[in-house]
Amino acid sequence: MGTYEKQEKVLWYIQILIFAAAIYIYFQMGNRELLQVILAAVSMVSLTADRFYFSSRIGQEVYFSYSIAYGVILLFGIVLILDFAGVFHFEVLNTTGKMLWALTPALALLWKTKFIAFREWDQNQ
């Protein structure tokens, strides 16, 4: 396992902690939205690093479906942040007190898990 793969794994472990913190904040801290926004933003930065930096350094091909999923997750997170900032408001989202804030870290974690697992599965074949 190379240096970049180890760094990517550390980032994956951090993403697990971000997701756990988002769930904890939602259930135990009275849904502090600002903390949730920060965790969503950090998840998007982490996902972007995985998508562009680590995949190119490791030499892993990013399939088109992963690029589409990356774009959808990033768009979802940006819409939530812009809604929180008051730039616009989607009544459908109604982000106040909802579990939507934990979705961005959860989806980023899912994307990273599948990305790493498929690479390791490909290496074993």
C-alpha positions in Angstrom: 0.0 0.0 0.0 1.5 3.3 -1.1 1.6 6.6 0.8 -1.3 8.1 -1.0 -3.5 5.1 -0.3 -2.6 5.3 3.4 -3.5 9.0 3.4 -6.8 8.2 1.6 -7.6 5.6 4.3 -6.9 8.2 7.0 -9.3 10.6 5.3 -11.8 7.8 5.1 -11.5 7.2 8.9 -12.0 10.9 9.4 -15.1 10.8 7.3 -16.5 8.1 9.5 -15.9 10.3 12.5 -17.6 13.3 10.7 -20.6 11.1 10.0 -20.7 9.9 13.6 -20.5 13.5 14.8 -23.3 14.6 12.5 -25.6 11.9 13.9 -24.5 12.7 17.5 -25.2 16.4 17.0 -28.6 15.7 15.5 -29.8 13.4 18.3 -27.9 14.6 21.4 -27.2 18.3 20.9 -30.5 19.7 19.8 -29.7 19.9 16.1 -27.1 22.7 16.0 -27.4 23.7 12.4 -24.1 25.6 12.2 -22.1 22.6 13.3 -24.0 20.5 10.7 -23.2 23.0 8.0 -19.5 22.9 8.9 -19.6 19.1 8.8 -21.3 19.1 5.5 -18.8 21.5 4.0 -15.8 19.5 5.4 -17.4 16.3 3.9 -17.6 18.0 0.5 -14.0 19.1 0.7 -12.9 15.6 1.7 -14.9 14.1 -1.1 -13.4 16.4 -3.6 -9.9 15.6 -2.4 -10.7 11.9 -2.8 -12.3 12.4 -6.3 -9.5 14.5 -7.8 -6.3 14.4 -5.8 -6.1 10.9 -4.4 -7.6 9.1 -7.5 -5.0 10.8 -9.8 -2.1 10.1 -7.4 -3.0 6.5 -6.9 -3.8 6.0 -10.6 -7.3 4.8 -10.0 -9.8 5.3 -12.8 -12.9 7.1 -11.8 -15.9 5.6 -13.5 -18.6 7.8 -15.1 -21.1 6.6 -12.5 -18.8 7.8 -9.7 -18.5 11.2 -11.3 -22.2 11.5 -11.6 -22.7 10.5 -7.9 -19.9 12.9 -6.9 -21.7 15.7 -8.7 -25.1 14.9 -7.2 -23.6 14.7 -3.6 -21.8 18.0 -4.1 -24.9 19.7 -5.6 -27.0 18.5 -2.7 -24.5 19.8 -0.1 -24.2 23.2 -1.9 -28.0 23.6 -2.1 -28.3 22.8 1.7 -25.6 25.3 2.5 -27.1 28.0 0.3 -30.5 27.4 1.8 -29.0 27.7 5.3 -27.2 31.0 4.3 -30.5 32.4 3.1 -29.5 32.8 -0.5 -32.7 31.0 -1.4 -35.2 28.8 0.2 -36.7 25.6 -1.0 -39.9 24.8 1.0 -39.4 21.2 0.0 -36.1 21.0 1.9 -37.2 22.8 5.1 -33.7 22.2 6.6 -34.7 23.4 10.1 -34.6 20.5 12.5 -34.4 17.8 9.8 -32.1 14.9 9.3 -31.0 16.3 5.9 -27.9 17.7 7.4 -26.5 14.3 8.2 -27.1 13.1 4.6 -24.1 14.9 3.1 -21.6 13.3 5.4 -23.4 10.0 5.0 -23.4 10.1 1.2 -19.8 11.2 1.2 -18.9 8.2 3.4 -20.8 5.8 1.2 -19.1 7.2 -1.9 -15.6 6.9 -0.3 -16.3 3.4 1.0 -17.4 2.1 -2.4 -14.5 3.9 -4.1 -11.9 2.3 -1.9 -13.5 -1.1 -1.8 -13.8 -1.4 -5.6 -10.1 -0.4 -5.9 -9.0 -3.0 -3.4 -11.3 -5.6 -5.1 -9.8 -4.8 -8.5 -6.3 -5.1 -7.1 -7.1 -8.6 -5.7 -8.4 -9.8 -9.0 
